[in-house]
Amino acid sequence: MPNLATLIIQIGVVIAVSRLVAVLFQKMQQPKVMGEMFAGIMLGPSLLGWIAPHVSDFLFPASSLGYLNALSQVGVVIYMFLVGLALDPKALRKHGHTAVLTSHVSIIAPFVIGASLALYLYPRLSDDSVGFIGFALFMGAAMSITAFPVLARILTDRDMMGTRLGSLAIACAAVDDVTGWCILAYIVVVVRSYHRTGTPLWMTLVGLGAFLLLMFYLVQRLLQGFETAFKRRGRLSENAMALMVVVILVSAVATERLGLHLLFGSFLAGVIMPKDRNFVRYILEKLETTTVVVLLPLYFAFTGLRTSVQMIQGGRGWIFCGLIVLVAITGKLGGSMIAARAAGATWREAGGLGTLMNARGLMELVILNVGLDIGVISPTLYSMMVVMALVTTFMTTPLLEWIYPLHMIKRESAATTERAADEAVYEPA
Amino acid sequence: MSNRRLILAYVFLVGIPLLGLIGIVRRGQHLQAPVSVGGSWNVEADFSPWSGKPCVDVLGSGKQPLLNISQSGDRLVLALNNPQSTVIAGSIRGTVLTAGTQDSADSAGGSCAASQAIGITAELNKDGQQHALTGTFKLNTCRACAPVSFHAVRQAGPKRGEQ
C-alpha cells in the first residue's frame, strides 16, 4: 500500500514549489512552464538532493516514487490528449507551400544533424544493448521536436497570434508534433524489436494498422456525437465527459499493449476529436486546470528526480552536453530559418520562426522520458538532453525579443487585428 | 512561391539531407559501443575469509542484489547495496570491468573499514541472453583482508530508467 501521507506531502511540496518558481520565471518574461520545469529539476538530486540529501530522502523516498510516477503519467496522458485536441489541420492549409516546406525542413534538418551527432556519441555514451539505428533515430527525433503548447503560449503572451509569423509558427509546430510522434512510435518499435522484449514486432505492426483504421474510420465518426451534443446543449453532460475520458484511457492502453507507449494513444485520441473551435475550447477548460496545475508539476518533479546534473562529470561530460545544445540549436533554429527564407520569408521573419521552433519545453521531456524508459538513452545522456531542453526553451523569449521586438509586433498586429480574431488558436496552457 | 522553386527547395533542403541520413545509418552500423553491464546484479561470494576482520562490515552484510551498475558508454557508477550504500566509479574496457580507488594507498596500517576503498575487477561472460561477471572484491587500503572472488548474474528486466 502506498504511504498516503508521503504522497500527499509530495504533491503539496511539488505544487507549491512549481507555482513559486513559475511566478519568478514569469517576472523574467519566461513562460510559466519554463519555471515549472526548472522547479522539477530543483526538487531532484541536481539541487535538493545535493544540498539537503536528508530532506530529499524524507520527501522523496525511493519506495514512494512509483506512486508519484503513476500519478504524473496519468497527467501526461490527459495532457497529450489536450495537445492532440488543439492541433488543427486547417492551420497548415492556410499557409500552403511555405508552411509545408518550412515544417518539413524544420524536422529533417535537426533530425539529420542529430543523427550525425549520434555517430560521435554512440561509442562514447551508449552501449551494445542499444542498436545504432535506434540510438541515431532517437537522437534525431529528440533534436527535431517542438513544444507546440509552449510556442502557442509564447505567441499568446506576446500578442503574436494574429501575425503572419505567429500563425506560420503554429502551423509548422503542429506538423512537427505529429511527425515527431510518428517517428518516435517507429523508434519504439525498432528498439523493442532489437531487444526482442514485449510484444512481437509483427503483432505491433498488424495491431497498430488495425488500431489506426479503427480510430480514423469508426471511432472518429462516433466522436462526432460529442460535438453534436455540445452544439445542441451548449455543454456536455457529466456522463459524456466520463465517456470521453474512458476513450482517452482505452486508446492509451491499446497503444501500450501493442508495444508502443501510453502517450501515443492519448495523443491520437486528441487528434481525431472534432475540431469545432467552441467545442475544443470547452473541453480544454474542463480538463486542463487539474492537469496543468496539479498533475503536470508532478511530471516535472518526477523528471527532475531522474535528472542528475552531477552525472555530467568533468570537462568531457560538459563538452558533450555543450555539443548537444549546440547541435540542437543549429539544427532546429538554423534549419527552420533557412527553410523559411527559402520559402520567401524575410530574414527577420525567418529568424523569428527559427527561434520559436527551437523551443522544446515539455514535449522534449516527454520524449526523453520515453527514451529512458525503453532504454535507448543512458541516465547521463538523459540528463544532458534535459539541460538542452531547458536551455533551448529558456532562450526563446529573449532571443525572440531581440529578433522581433514587441513594438514591431504591435505594429503588425494593428494592421491585422481583424484577421487575428479569426485565427485565434486554442492551446493547452 | 513557384512550383519550380518549390521542387528545387525540396530537393536541396529535404532530399539531400534524407540521402545524408541513409549514409549516416550505414556508417553507424559499423560502430562498436562498449559492452553493456548496466543493471542490477545478484552477487554470489564467500566472504568467510573476512570473518572476524573489520572489512567484513564493508561488504559482508550486504543484501541482494548487491550491485547496481549505471552505465554511460565506458563510464560506470557502481552502487553497492551494503550498509554504507557505497558508490564507486569504474569503467569497462572490452569485457574487463574495473572500479574503485587505485592501490596507491595500500599499506599495512591502512583502514580495513573504509567502504570507499573497495576495488572491483571483473570479466564479463556472455552466454546467449545470460550475462555473468566473474571477478574479485578487495579493499585497497587493507592488506589484512585478502581479495574475495565473486560471481554475479544480471537480473532480468529493464536495465535503464528504473527507479
Interface residues (C-beta under 8 A of the other chain):
Chain A: A62 L65 G66 N69 H97 T98 L101 H104 V105 I108 A109 F111 V112 A115 S116 A118 L119 Y122 P123 R124 L125 S126 D127 D128 S129 V130 F132 I133 A136 G140 L305 R306 M311 Q313 I338 A339 A342 A343 G344 N369 L372 D373 I374 G375 I377 S378 P379 T380 L381 Y382
Chain B: M1 L6 A9 Y10 L13 V14 P17 L18 G20 L21 I24 V25 R27 G28 Q29 L31 Q32 A33 P34 V35 S36 V37 G38 S70 Q71 S72 G73 D74 R75 V77 P158 K159 R160 G161 Q163
